[in-house]
Amino acid sequence: MKLHRAVTLVAMMLLAVGALALLLISGIANFDSHSLIALVVVVIAAAAGGIGFSWKRYYKR
């Protein structure tokens, strides 16, 4: 069950990165340095929150 969740999460992340790349290539979206810094901060915060949630839920001692 955990493997299925991990595979689904990785697939969703790859889909999101692909969608962002398509937007950038097509010229619909454009980012300056402030936007990219904000994006990185949000992604790191979301990853830390997800790891914290998973650790607390699945690795109880």
Buried (B, 14 or more C-beta within 10 A) or exposed (E): EEEEEEEEEEEEEEEEEEEEEEEEEEEEEEEEEEEEEEEEEEEEEEEEEEEEEBEEEEEEE
